[in-house]
Amino acid sequence: MRFFTIRLLILFLPGTLFSQTQLSISDRPSSHSFPLFSADKVCTIHVAEQDFAGVKRVAEQLQADIERTSGKRPPINTLLDKTSSTGVIIGTIGHNSTIDKLIAEKHIDVSQITGKRESFIIQVVPVKDAKQLIIAGSDKRGTIYGMYHLAEELGISPWYWWADVPVKKRKAAHITANYVSSEPVVEYRGIFINDEAPALTGWVNENFGGFNAKFYEKVFELILRLKGNFLWPAMWGEAFYEDDPQNPVLADEYGVIIGTSHHEPMMRAHDEWRRFGNGPWNYEKNKEALQKFWTDGIKRMGTNESIVTVGMRGDGDEAMTEGTAIELLENIISDQRKIISEVTDKPAEQIPQAWALYKEVQDYYDKGMRVPDDVLLLLCDDNWGNIRVLPEKKDWNRTGGFGIYYHFDFVGGPVSYRWLNVTQIEKVWEQMNLAYAWDAKKLWLVNVGDIKPMEFPISFFLDFAWNPEAITPQDLPDYYRKWSRQQFGDEFANEIAGILASYTKFNARRTPEMIRPDTYSLTDYREAERILTEYNTVVEKSKQIYEKLPKETKAAFYQLVLFPVEICANLNDMYVAVAKNKLYAEQKRASTNFYAQKVKILFEKDKSLTDDYHHKLANGKWNHFMSQTHIGYTSWNNPPENVMPEVTEFNPADAAGLGIMVEGNNKAGSGQMPIFDPLNQQEYYIEIYNTGLKPLEYKILSNEKWIKLSATKGVVKFDERVFVSIDWQKAPAGDHTGSIDIFGAGQNYTVLVSIQNNPVQVQGFIEKNGVVSINAANYTHANNTAAAKWITVPNLGRTHSAVTISPANAEAQIPGVKAPYLEYDFSLFKHGEMEIQIYLSPTLNYKKQDGLKFAISIDNAAPQTINMHEGETRPDWTYPRWWNQSVTDHIKFKSVKQSVQNAGLHTLKIWMIDPGIVFQKIVIDAGGLKPSYLGPPESKRVGDKNHE
């Protein structure tokens, strides 16, 4: 199944009205069904000799697809005068005489696709006393998409080869209903194979002998099965046209449009200049040689369907000049267009071209440089999934249109991410929906690295590009389920969907390459252990499902789900173990060496899991794909090999020794526990640890009957937690402090236990130890207007879901007048000053104004405007501190101080000013906020109004 929503159209055949249903396939015949195959026969495929070569090639793939699912190989007939028997007639309108005759005789109605791009019908019709299944395309790609769509409905995943997804076996296939595809909304939809060494390059060289047509045929098939149509080929030392002259021939046959990357103008790969170039890559110094180089590229392109990259960057994906040489670049593009016109003997505006505003090139655009209207302006993200600029509304009617170059993979600062998928489809939806709303919809292109292991986000990106209006935020959870069902079947689809949503969320918090021992707090909010619990939960679920899956599904599940989940859980476990080793060494704990050894074991496990992927998975089919290093980064670039983090080992004393650490405090010894209150019903721990080799005996005494202990004595080899809570039936009213004394090995420590047992009328989110934490999607009330409304994007963000404004191109509003706002009820135990922190997705200032703004207010106070881009004067491509931090942490923080005059219930309002801002979390710091990566867990919520 395709997972975008399609408005199905009613087709009228002579004397028959078919109901409005999806194309369906049954193992039983009906009066209207077409017998594609049954237990003892299979239909013939009819395709015209004069149709496109790509159509005939894909008809052979459909033949193989039918054989995969049925075990029977249908014959292919190109003599279309012999079509009286039941069969599948495949053809492109205007290129297949039988299809054209069926149209003329009104056997089939193609009015819904005539004149449209890449559209098709699949229709059952009676012809010459026999039923025929017609697949008719409005053009070559339309016909090809029709065949691949039928294959998908039969149970062949687009990833059947690239991810070993098993084909659904059928005893019979009777096709009912009729199907009309929509026209794709985004005209060009494709992928960029990039940063391909060592993983993809090693695999390609081992299996295909290079980036040749044998390899690219697999790529072209995948792109078209996913209903894409565009490719920037691999270019790290590769040259698509030169490495195998059959590469462009095959691409044109399939109908895959070819371009070259943002720094490879005029259909020449960058490596070709290294191989054949003469002189410096400098237009001012070497104009003649460069013009000849580019002219040869356009000559070689011939009539192949292409989008020609124009412009020029420096040699090796760098800036061309120190400053912004607008006049020089304008002259370069003007000269390039002259070459295009002279070589093709057509006006330049008739040859599709794109100018990529990548990194510093956008500076030219921002400073007023413009190109002819027919040139597609390819806008870009910041390499981290945040779109840098979008068209002004006054430019929406330019003929060349606008596109987006997006990233699932990147080599560069702050730290490269190339190993595993770290992209939430929810983030893709939010940013590409923003692009669509602002008219950047001519070309959607995504850097996919090695293709694997980006299977899931690639599927979503191309599905969404077909019709962005057909997938709403509320459809995203179902997209996980449908994709899981397509790859792994029905039985575990819901559980697998949940695993995919969780795993990609975890990885999107911070890329694996940037995780460090101190990323997650060991001491505050139990953050590190919560992270490990989350990961280990999905690992266990994944393993349980893996054991229950049929044998033929295990390889696909392993590479798409189990492996990335398990190896990322292992990586996080290793870094937490490093953090414990460091802290425990400082505290002279006997367990220090245990965690040093654990780090070594987990580091070796990473290698073992990688080896399993390379050599055991699918009998070594995917060797090299996990060879990207990911442990031990010390700069933006990857280390040559994984480097185990440093650990500390020492020789503890022989005699037992007592040490303690109180929750929320990273310093050993006596201390103060976090405050307890009856509303939050807290339970905190004291960690009792041994500093010697011999077992430690301890005992605990409390001086108050209302202090509850999970243990009062014990024997400890390494570490043990004793949990402390309050018996509120016995606790006195008011503020009080008791104490706990811990004894062992001739030592003792005292821990203070304070309670706040005061009557406070509360509602909404309740303060806990001086903090209120709220997930932004859990608002009390949303006030919407006719101009704009709040929408929730499920699962978007680091901790929960996110809220933003729809439509994404809504006009700016004035807070406090008629602007949309969100309300959050919360309660404090004391009055006074507080700091409100708003956690935002790291959206860039895509409108190029003075910054995107929103406002907040408390109770009935006037709204206070906040500019989320205040102070961001340096552009992202210069790697300023503000940008490095936001993409490292995948979050932006904006803070403002407010005061309240009384304890109890209050209401925070967030007001819309500009669209495009994504709210993830709110933290109200009333004096108790502790450092952590994700911030405090969400506060307890009581007596709140209904979430509206």
N, C-alpha and C positions, 0 to 999 in steps of 0.2 A: 504494500500500500504506500502511496505517497501520503505525507502527513500534513500537507497544507490543505486547507478547506477549499473545495471547489463547488461553485454553484452549478449543479447539474441542470442540463437543459432538456426539455421535452422535445423529442424528435417525432415527427409525424411521417409514417410510412403509409403507402396506399392501403387504406382500409383498416389500419391498425393504430391504436393509441397505446404507447408504452408508458408505464408508470415512471415517475421520477425517482429512480433508484441508482445506487452505485452500480458500476459494473461488478457483477458477481459471478463466482465460479462454484459450481456444485458437482458432486459426484453422481447426481441423478439427473436424467433428462427431464425437460418440460416441453410444453407445446411451443414455446418461444426460444428455447435454448439452441445453441450451436454446439455440436459434438466435436470439440477439439481433439480429444482422444478418449478411448474407452479401453476396456480390458483386452479387446482383440483387434483394435484398429487405431490408426492415427491419421489425421487429415493431411492433405497436401498443402504446401505453402506455394502460392503463386506470386511471382514478382517479375516485372517486365525487364527484358534485356536492356531496354533503352533508358531505364530509370537510373538514378545516380549510383555510382559505384559504391558509395557508402551505404546506401539503402540495401543493395544486394549483399554487401558484407555483413551488415547487421541482421539481415534475414537469415544468413547462415548461423549467426549467433542465436537467433530465436529458435532455429532448428535444434541447436545444441541444448538450449534451455528446456525445450519441450522434452528432449530425450533425457535430460537430467531428472526431470520430475516424473516422467512417465515410464522411462526405460525403453521407449520406442522412438526411433528416429524418423521424423516426417520427411518425405521426399520434397524437393524443391523443383518447381516447374517454371520455366521462363517462357513457355509457349502459351501465351494467354488466350489463344483461341480455344484451348482445351480446358475449359473451366466449368464444365457441366456438373462434375461431381462436387460433393461437399469439400470445401477447402477454405484456406485463409488467403484473401486477395490483399496484397500490400502494394501501396503505390503513392506517389507524390502527384498531386493535382497538376495537370499539364505535362507530366512526364510518364504517364502510364495510360495507354489508350483504353484499357478496360475500365479503370477508375473514371476516366473522362466520359466513357460511354454510359456507365452506371449513373453518373451525375446527369448527363443529358436526358436519359430515359427516366429520371426522377426515382430511381431505385434508392439512391442515397441523397441525403440533404447535407450539403457542406456549406450552407449559407452562414453558419455560425463561425466558420474558420476561414472563409475566403478572404484573402487580402490581409490576413493576420500573420504575425511571425510565429513560427515554431509551434503551431497548433495542430491538433489531430482529432479524428473521430475514430471510435471503435464501435462498429455497428453490425448487427445481425440482420441480413436481408435475404429474401428468397430470390434466387436468380436461376432461370432455366430449370424450374422444378426442383431445385436443390438449395439448401441453406448455405449461405456464404458468410464468413466473418470478414468484414471489411476494415482494414486499417489504412486510412487515407490521411496524408499530411498536407498542410498548406504549403510546405516547403521541405527541403531535404531533412533538416533537423526535426521538423514536425513529424515526419514519417518515422524517423529513427526513434524519437521519443515514444511514439505510439507502440512500436514493437517492444521497447524496453518496459513500457508501462504494463503491457500484457504479461511480460515475463515476471515483473514484480508481483502482479496479482496472482500469478501461478505459485509464487513462493520462492522466487529467486531474489535474494537480497542484492542490492548494488555492491555489497561487500563480500559476495560469495567467494571471490578469489582473494581479495586483498585482506580479508580477515577470517577466511575459512568458515564462513557461515554456511551451515548445511542447507541443502535444497529440500524444500518440502516435497515429499513423495506422495503421488496421487495415483489412484487406480483409474480414475476417469476425471475428465474436466469438461463440463457442459456450461457454456457461457451464456448468460442471460443479460437482458437490459441493453442499453446503449449509452455510450459515453462520449461527451464532448469536452475536450480540455479547454481550460482558459488560456489566453495568451499570456506569456510571462510578462510581468510588470517591469522588472529590471531587464534591459535589453541584453547586456553582456554580464555573464555570471561565471566566475572562474576562480582558479587557484594559482598560486605561485609556488613552485618547488624551489626552496631556497635553503641556505645554510646546511647543505646536504651531506657534507663530510663531517664526521667519518661514517655515520650510520648508513644513509641511503647509498652513498657512493660505494662503500664496501660491499653492500648487498648487491647493487647493480653490477659491479665488476665481477663478482663471484658468479652471478646467475645469468647475466646477459652479455658480459664482455664489454660493457660500456653503455653509455646513454644513447642507445641506438633505437631503431624502429621496433625491434622486438620488445624492448622495455616500454617505449612510448605507446605501443598499441594497448598495453594494459592500462596506462594512464588515460588514454583517450576513451576507452570503453568505460572506465570508472566515471569520468567526468560526465559522459552522456547518460549513463545509467542514473546518475544523480541529477540529471536534467540541467547540467551546466553546459557552457559552450565556449569557454575561454581559458587560455593557459599562457602564463609566463613560464617558460621551461627552466630547468635547472641551469645554473650559470656559475657555480663555483668551480672554475677550471673547465667548464663545459661550453660547447657551442652547438646549439640545436641544429643549425643548417649544415655546419661543417662536419660534425661528428658522424653523421650518417645522412647522406643526401635524401634518403627515403623518409626521414623524419617529417619534413614539411609536406612531402607528397601524401603520406599517410594521414597527417592532420587534416589536410584539405579534403581528402577522400571521406574521412569521418565527419567532417563539418566542424572540427574544433578550430576556433579562431586563435591565431598565434600573435603574441606581442613579444616585446622584450622589456626588461625591467626598467625601473625609474632612472637608472644611470646608464642605460644601453640604447642610445638613440639609433633610429633608422635601420631597424631590423638586423643590427650587428651585435653579437654577444661581446661582452667586455673582453673575454679571453681571446677573441679574434684579433684585437689590437696587440695583445701580447705576442700572438703568433705571427701576425702579418703586418702589424703597424709599422710605419716609417716615421721616426721622430717622436717628439713629445706630444702628449694628449693636451694640446693647447691651441685653441683656435686662433689666437692672435699671432702665435709664432709658427703655426703649422697648418694654416687654413687649407692649402691646396691638397695636402695629403689626406686630411680629414674629409674633405669634400669627395675625393675619389673613393675613400673607404666607405662613406655613406652611400654614394651613388651605386657602388657595387652591391650594397645591401638591398637597395630598392630594386635593382635589376634582378637579383636572385629571388626576391620575393615573388616577382611575376604577378600572376593573377590570384595567387593564394589568398584566401580570406584572412585579413590581418588588421590589427590596429597598430599603426606606426607610432612609436614613442618619439616625440620631438623634444628639443631642448638639449642641455648639456650640463653634466656635473663634472667634478674633478675626477682624476684617474683613481680608480679603486674605491668608488662609493664615498667620495669626499666632496667637500665644497669646491667649486671651481675657482673662486677667488677669495681673498680675505674679506672683501666688502660685498656690496650688492651692485654688480656691474650690469645694470638694466639694459643700457644701450647695446652692450656686447651680446647679451642673451637674445635680445630682440633681433639683432642682425643674424645670429646663428639660426634662429627659428625661421626667419624670412628666407635665408639661403637654403635651409633644409626643405622648405615647401617648394622652392623653385626646382630643386632636384627631384622631388616627388612628382611634380607636374611634368617636367621634361622627360623623365624616365617612363612614366605610365602613359604619357600623351593624353592626360586628363587634367582638368582643373584640380588643384590641390584639395579643394573642398569636397571633391567626390571620393577621396581616399581617406578612410577613417584614421584619425590621429588623436593622440593623447599627450597632454603635458602634465607630468606628475609633479605636484607641489609638495615634494618630499623634503623634510627637514628645512635646510636653509633656502631651498627654492621657494618655499612659501613666502619668505621675506620679500622676494621680488614682487610677488602678487600683492602682498600687504602694502607695498610702497607704490602700487599703481600700475605695475606692468600688466599688460593685457595681450592676448593673442587673438587671432581671428575667431569669430563666433563659431565656426564649424569645428574647432579643435575641442575635444573633450577635456575638461579640466578634472584631472584625477586628484581629488583631495585625499589627505592621508590622516591616519591616526598618529599618535606619538610613539609608535612601535609597541605600545603597551595597552592597546585597546581603547584609547581615549581620543576621540576625533578632535583635530586641532582647529579646523575652521569649516564653516558651512556657508553656502551661498546666501547673499543678501536677496531679499524678495524681489528687488528690482531686476535681478539677473536671472530669474527663473526661466525666462523665455529664450535664453540663448540656444541656438540650434545644436551646438555640439554637446550641450548638457554637462552635467557634473557626475562624477563617480567617486567611489571610496576605495582606497587601498588600506586594508585592515591586517592585523597580525594575530596569529596564534603561536608565533615563534619569532625570536629575535636574537641577533648577535650584536651586543653593544651594552652601553651603560644603562642603569647602574651595574647590573649583572645580567649576563645572557641567560635566556631561558629557552632550552631546546630539547629537554629530555622527555618530558611527559606533558600531557594536556593539563594546562593550568587555567583554562578559559571556561567560565560559566556561560551556558547558552543564554541565561537571563541577562548577562552583561552584553552579549552580542545583540540580543533583542533590543535592549534599551538604547544602545548606541546606534545600531543600524535603523531602528525606528526613528530616532532623531534625524539621521541622515535622510531617510525617506521623507519625513515631514518637511525638511528644508530643501527638497527637490534634488538631492544628490542620488539619483537613481538610474543613471545611464549605464554605469559599469560598477559592479560590486566584485572586488577581487580580494582574496585573502592569502596571506603568506602562511603556508601550512608546513613549512619545514620539510620533513622527510615523508609526508603524507601519513604514515603511521608514526605515532599512535594518536593522530588527531581525527580518527574516523568519526566520532560522534559530533564534535563541533563542525566538521566539514559538512556532514549531512544536514545539520540545522542551518548553516549559513546558506547553502544552496536552496534548500526548501524555502527558507524565508525570502530569499531573493525572487523566487517565482511569483509570490504575491504577498508583500508585506502586510497588507490589510487582512489577510486570512488567518494570521496567527496573532492572537491577543495575549496579554500576560496570563490570563486565566487558562489559556490553552497550553502553557508551558509544562505544567505537571503531566498533562496527558501526552505531550510530545515524548517525554521520557518513556512513558509506558508503551506507546506505539512503536517507538524505535526498538525498545527491548523486546517487544513481542515479535517484531520483524526478524530480529537476529536470533532469538532464543526460544521462541514459541510462547504459548499462552500461560503455561502453568506457573512460571515464576516471574512473569513480566512485571507485576506490581512491585515485588520485592527488589528486582534488579533495577527498576526505575528509581527506587529510593536510594539504592547504593550509588548509582551514577550521580544523582543529585547531591548526595552527601560528599562523595569523594571529590567531585569537581569543586564544590564549595570549599572543602578543606584546602585543596591545592591553590585555590584562588586567593586565599587569605594572604599567602606569601609564597612565592615560587620555591620549590624544593632547593634550588641552587642558592637561595638567599637565606634559608633557615640557618640559624646559629644556635649554640647552646643557650644563649640568653634571650632568644626570641620570646618564648612563653615563660611566664613567671612561675618559679617553683614555690614561692611563698605566699602569694596573694591570689585570692579568689580560687585557689586550687586549679589554676589555669592550666599548667602543664599536664597535670593528671587528667583533667577533663578532656584535653586534646587527645591524649593517648586513649582514653576510654572511648571517645567518639570513633577514632580510627580502628581500634581493636574490635569494636562492635560491628563495624561494616566488614572487617576482615572475617570475623566468625560467620556472619551471615553469608558472605561470599563463598567461604569454604563449604558450608552446609549445602548451599545450592549446587556448587560444583559437584559434590558427591552424588547428588540426586539427579543431575542432568544425564540424558542419554550420551553414550560415548561419542557420537558424531557431533555433539554440540560443545563438548568440553574444550576443544582447541580455541574456538571462537570466544567462549566465555573467559577462558584464561587470559587471552591477550587483550580483550576489550574491557574486562572487569577485574578479575582476580589478581592478575599480576600488578597492574598499577596501584590497586588498593593495598595489596600486601607489601609491596616494596616501599611505598610512601609511608605506611604505618611503621615499617621497620626503620626508615630514615628518621622519622620523628622520635621514635623510641631511642634511637642511638643518640640524638642530640640532647634529649632530656637526661639520658644516662651520663653524658659528658657534663651537663650542668650539675647533676648530683655529685659526680666525682669531684668536681672543682669545689663546690660548697662543702662537701663532707671532708675533703682534705683540709680545708681551712679550719674546720671544727674538730679535726683529728679523730674522726669517726673510724671505728673498726671496719665499717662497710665501704670505706673508700676504695680498697682494692677490688671488692666485689663489683663495683660499678666500672672500674677500669677494665676489668675482664669482660664485663657485659658489653662495653663499647667495642672491644675487639671482636667479640662474637657477632654482634650486630653488623659491624663493618664487613666481616667475612660473609655474613648471610646476604648482604646486598650483592656481593660478587656471585654467590651461589645462585641466587634468584636470577641474576642476569645471565649466568651460564645456562640455566634451565630454559630461559626464553630463547636463547640462541641455538641450543643444541637438542633440547628435548621437545620443545613445542613444534608440532607439525613436522617432526623428523628433520629439524634444522632449517625449515623453509625460510625463517625470518632471521637467520644469523646476521649479526652486525647491527640490527635495528636498535638495540639498547646499549650501543657502545659509546654513547655520548657521556662524557664524564659529568658528575654532578655533586661530588663531595670534595671540598677543599678549595673553593674559590677564594682568592685573595685580591682579585681585581675584577673588572668587567668580563675578562676573557676566561675561558675554561682552563683548568689545569690540564697538563698533558695526560695525567692519570688521576684517579680518585686518591685522595690523601686522607688517611684517618685522622680525626681530630686528636690533638694532644691530650693525654690523660696523666694523672698523677698517681704514683704508687708510693707507699711508705710502710714501715714496719711498726705496727701498733705495739704498745706495751703489753707485756704478758698479763698483768693484773687487770681485772675489770675496772672500768671507770665510768662514772655517770655524767651524761650530758643531756640537756633538754633544749628544745626549740619550740616556741609557741607559735601557733598558726598566725600568719600575718606579720611575722617578724623573722628576718633572715639572720639575726644575731643570736648566738647561743646564750643560754643562761636564763636567770630570773627575768620575768617580764610581765606585761599586762596583756590579758586576753582581749580580743575585740569585745565590744559592749553587747550585752544580751538585752532583748526586750521581748515582751509577751506576744507582740503582733507577728514578729518574724520567726519565733520559735527556733532560734539558732542552735547549732551544735558545732563546737569548735574543738580542735585537737591540741594536745601537747605531745610532741614527738620525743620519746625517751630513747636515747641512743647510748651505745656502749663504745668506750674509747680503748678497750683492751681486748685481748684474745679470749680470756676466760669469760664464761657467761656472767651477766650482770643481774643480780637480784635487786628489785626495787619495791618500795611501798609508797602509797600516797595517802595523805590525810587532808581533809578539808575542814575549815573552821565554821562552816555554815551548813545547816540541814538542807537548805534549798539548792545546794550545789550537788549535781548528780555526776557520777563518774562511771565510765564503762568498765573500769578495772581499778582496783585499789592495791594490787600487787602483781608481780610477774617476774619472769626470767627472760632476759633479752640476750640474743647472740649479737645482733646488729642493731636493728631499730624497731620500735613499736609505737603505735599511736594509742593514746588514751583520750577518749572523747568526753568532752565536758558539755553538759546542758543544765537547764534550770528546771526545778520543780516549782512551777508558778503557783501551785496550790499552797506552798509553804513560803513563798517569797514575800517579803514585806513591800508595802507600797513606797513609791519614791525612788530616789537614787541611792544605791548602796554598793559597797564593795566588800567582797569576801576574799579568802585566800586559799590556795592549795599549796601544800608542802610535799615535795618529792624527795625521798631518801634512797640512797644506794651507794655501795662501795665507800662508805665513810664520808659521803658528800651529801649536801642537800641544797635544794633550790625552792624559791617561793614564787608562785604565780598569782597575780591579782585577778579577781573575777568581779567585774562591775555589771550592775543591772540598772536599767531605766524602766521602772514600773509605774509610769504615770498615766493617768486617764487622758487620752487625746482622741478627739473625734476625727476619724480618718476615713478617707475614700480614695479610690484610685491606686496609684503606685506608692508604696510605703517606703519611707526612708529606712535604710539599714546601715548602721555605723557611719552616718554622715553622708550617705550617698543614695540617690534615686537613679536607677537605670531603666530605660524604657526603649524597647524596640520600636522603631518609628511606625511600623505597620500596625501596631497595637494602640492606635489612637482611640480616644473616647468618642470623638465626634468629628466628622468631616463636613465642612461647609463648602459646597460647590456653587458655581454660577453657570450661566448660559455660555460664558466665554471659555471657561476652563474648569476642569474637575480633577480631583485627586484619584489616582489609581495605585493599586498595590501590585508590585511585581514579585510574585512568590519566589522565595529562596534567593533573591538577589542580595548579594552582600556577604559580609564576613560572618554574621551571627544569626540572622533571621531572614526577614523579607524587607523590601524597601518600598518607599512611596515616592511618586513623582507626579508631575502635572500632565494631563492630556487635554487637548492635543499638544504635541511637543513643539509646535510652532505658534502657540497661543501668544496673543499680544501681552506685553508687560502690564502688570496691574499695580494699583496704588494701595498699599496696605492700610487697613483701617477704614476703607471706604466700602467698596464692593468686591474686594479681592477674596479669592478662596483662602480658607485657613483650616488648620487642623487643631483640635483641642486635646490636651492631655491632662487629666486630673491626677494630682499627686499630693501627698501629705508629708509634712515635716514635723519633727518633734520640737524644734526650736525656731525662733525667728532670727533674722539677721541677714548678712550678705552671703551670697552663694555664686558660684560660677557655673554657667550653663554651657556645656560642650555639645556641639552638634556634629555627629559623625556623618560625613558626606562621601558619596562616590567621587573619585578624583576627576570629575568632569572638567574639561578645559574650557577656556573662554572662547567658545566656538563662534560667538557673535562679534568678536573683536571690538567690543565696546569697553568701558572701563571695568568690566567684571560682571558676573552674574550675581544677582542679589536676591535675598529673601529678608524677612523680618521676624522678630519674635516679640512677644509681650507676656507679662505675668498678670493674671487677673484682669483688671480693667485699665492697666497702664497703657500708655501710647506705644505703638509698635516701634521697635528699635531696628533700623536697617543694618544688615550685615552683608558685606561684599565678600563672596567666597574666594575672590581672586585678588584681594587687596595686597599690594606690595609685590605682585608677581610681574616685575618689569622685564626680566630677562626671558627670552623665549625658551621653550622646553628643550629644543635641540642643542642648546648650549650647556645643558646639564646643570641648571641652577639647583641650589639646595632645596627649594620648595618643591620642585618637580621630582628630584631624586627621592625625597622622603615620601611623596604621595604615591609614586608607583612602586616603591619598595614595600610600603605598608598597605597598598591598595585601599587607601582611605585618606580623607582630608578632615582636619579638625578645625572648627571655628568656635571660638569661645567669647562669651560676653558675661559681665558681672551684673547681677541684679540683687535687689534686696526685698525681703518681705517683713512686714511689721508684726506678724503674729504666727504662732505655730498652727498646725492643722492643715485643712484642705486649701489647695491652690490650683489654678489652671494655667498651664503653659499653652500659648498659641504660637503656631508657626504660620506665617503669612506668605503667600506666593507674591513675588514681584516678577521674576523672570522664569520662563519655562526651562526645562533641561536640568534642573538641580535634582539630585537623587538623595533622599534622606534615608539613612540606615539606622541611626541610633541617637538617643539623647541621654546624656549623663548630667545630672544635677549634683554638683559637688558642694555640700554644705559643710565641708571641712574634713571629710574622712576618706577622700579618694586615694587609692594606692596605685602604684605603677603596675601596668600590665599591658599586654599587646592588644587584646580584644576589648578591654574595658570590663567593668563589673558585669556579672550575669544580670539578667533582667530582674527587677525588684518584684516582690510579692504584690499582687493586685487584689484589692478587696472592695466590696460594696460599690463598684464602679457602675456608671450608666452603661447601657448597652452600646457596644461598638457599632457605630452607624456609618 
